[in-house]
């Protein structure tokens, strides 16, 4: 969560897989979502870990 209370989600993968994932998130949390911004970034970087910050 960001300091203003919004949630930022970074997803890496094939375009079709990402679209399916985003659709599932939107369906599951439809009552809590008030907006969505997306940005495609093409890099050679691959994520190899997952971290929850509190």
C-alpha positions in Angstrom: 0.0 0.0 0.0 1.2 3.5 -0.8 1.1 6.3 1.7 -2.2 7.7 0.3 -3.9 4.3 0.9 -3.8 3.1 -2.7 -2.4 -0.2 -3.7 0.3 -0.6 -6.3 0.7 -4.0 -8.0 3.6 -4.9 -10.3 3.0 -7.9 -12.6 5.4 -9.5 -15.0 4.6 -12.1 -17.6 3.1 -12.7 -21.0 0.5 -10.2 -22.1 -2.3 -12.7 -22.2 -1.5 -14.0 -18.8 -1.3 -10.5 -17.3 -4.7 -9.6 -18.9 -6.3 -12.7 -17.4 -4.7 -11.9 -14.0 -6.0 -8.3 -14.1 -9.5 -9.4 -15.0 -9.5 -11.8 -12.1 -8.4 -9.1 -9.7 -11.0 -6.7 -11.0 -13.7 -9.4 -10.7 -12.7 -10.4 -7.2 -12.3 -6.9 -5.8 -14.9 -5.0 -7.9 -16.5 -3.5 -4.8 -13.2 -2.1 -3.6 -11.8 -0.8 -6.9 -12.3 2.9 -7.7 -9.8 3.1 -10.6 -7.0 1.5 -12.4 -3.9 2.9 -14.1 -1.7 0.6 -16.2 1.7 1.2 -17.7 3.6 -1.3 -19.9 7.3 -1.3 -19.3 9.5 -3.5 -21.4 12.7 -4.5 -19.7 15.0 -7.4 -19.5 14.6 -7.5 -15.7 12.9 -10.5 -14.2 11.6 -10.6 -10.7 12.7 -13.6 -8.7 11.2 -12.8 -5.3 8.1 -11.6 -3.6 7.9 -9.2 -0.7 5.1 -7.9 1.5 6.0 -4.6 3.2 4.1 -3.6 6.4 
